[in-house]
Amino acid sequence: MKKRTITFLDTTLRDGEQAPGNAMTPEQKLKLALMLEDAGIDTIETGFPASSPADFLATQMISAQLTRASFATFSRAQVKDVKIALEAGGVSDQHLVMLVATGSDLHLKNKRNITREQGLAEIVEAVTYAKEQGLKNIAVGIEDASRSQYDYVEAITKAAMKAGANQIILADTTGYATPTSFGDLIRFVRKVSGPEIKVSTHCHNDLGLGVANVLEGIKAGADEIQATIGGIGERAGNTSLEQMATILAYKGEEYGLDTNIQLDKLYQTYLKLKEIINLEESRMQPLFGKYVFSTAAGIHQQGMLNDPDTYEYVKPKDFGRKRQILVSRHSGRTILRHILKDLGVTNDNEVDYLYKKFIAGQNENLYDDLNSFKQKIQNELHNKLEVIK
């Protein structure tokens, strides 16, 4: 089966940065942008140039140094925003101008205080202006699309295309969608737009469904995933870029999908992001959590020592990480037998003694890695004057 390549637009430097505590300097954004490009990201969103001098400068710096990836700028559907975006990033095939359209009646009335007709008019005006400046890549992102009425989504899509846009972004801005409803929305827009227009997903994670919604979206015909490293972003965050890239890498044959992402370069990018924004470390975040490639349970350890595949479907080496076997009060005698065998001790009488001393009596998890625990055992046996062969 011929695979369909899904592109990735990284919005860590714009949508990810908008969340409290995630501010970055232009220099920090540049460093991350170059790491993202090296990891195979297709398009890197630099920021919202009209919103601040910092985003303007970041766009200038990043656009000047990217060699393979495209870059995107964020603008409201206003000519003045587009002008500033073009001043910052210039007019080139590498520059994608993304215009946000107000998608739901709730937002039209209670946020913008404008009518549907006014919303359509500003989209047409902004897209037309961008097209007249010589831009080839113009996207219209429908904000709150998951709560919009289909007739208005259709009207926005058709108006944007007629004015010259070649990409439509469907945003589940508040994490409202479910996989079924978001898949239906993508399917509908794909039917309206036809095959020549690029359709992108942009989902938030308020109900923990960001990844699931995007998966349904690309199965329904979307071409691109907009996501952030570590899933950072407003409120509960955005779709996790690394999780979606891994799903496509591990399940690509099943879904007939492919990607340009190099998984082994994403973790180092995440670590740099974590350092820059002082992101708290998670113990169990998929792929990037502190202990996601570690095990401390005796039953699991027995299987892992015999064959890592028994409890390790996702491979740490794919992300430049290492497997860890940790010793805690949940570990059993198997780990002790393994260490003693490694030390050349064949006397099984030591197992019960060491189990009671180091494992069974512990009220807290030790979380020693295997090497440090092995050293404890070796020291204990020396103290007992046992001969280590």
Sequence and secondary structure as in RCSB ss.txt:
>XXXX:A:sequence
MKKRTITFLDTTLRDGEQAPGNAMTPEQKLKLALMLEDAGIDTIETGFPASSPADFLATQMISAQLTRASFATFS
RAQVKDVKIALEAGGVSDQHLVMLVATGSDLHLKNKRNITREQGLAEIVEAVTYAKEQGLKNIAVGIEDASRSQY
DYVEAITKAAMKAGANQIILADTTGYATPTSFGDLIRFVRKVSGPEIKVSTHCHNDLGLGVANVLEGIKAGADEI
QATIGGIGERAGNTSLEQMATILAYKGEEYGLDTNIQLDKLYQTYLKLKEIINLEESRMQPLFGKYVFSTAAGIH
QQGMLNDPDTYEYVKPKDFGRKRQILVSRHSGRTILRHILKDLGVTNDNEVDYLYKKFIAGQNENLYDDLNSFKQ
KIQNELHNKLEVIK
>XXXX:A:secstr
   EE EEEE IIIIITTSTT    HHHHHHHHHHHHHTT SEEEEE GGG HHHHHHHHHHHHH SSSEEEEEE
ESSHHHHHHHHHHH SSTTEEEEEEEE SHHHIIIII   HHHHHHHHHHHHHHHHHTT SEEEEEEETGGGS H
HHHHHHHHHHHHHT  EEEEEETTS   HHHHHHHHHHHHHHH TTSEEEEEEB TTS HHHHHHHHHHTT  EE
EEBGGG  STT B BHHHHHHHHHHHHHHHTEE    GGGHHHHHHHHHHHHT    SS TTTSTTTTEE  HHH
HHHHHH GGGT SS GGGGT   EEEE TT  HHHHHHHHHHHT   THHHHHHHIIIIIT SS   EEHHHHHH
HHHHHHHHTT    
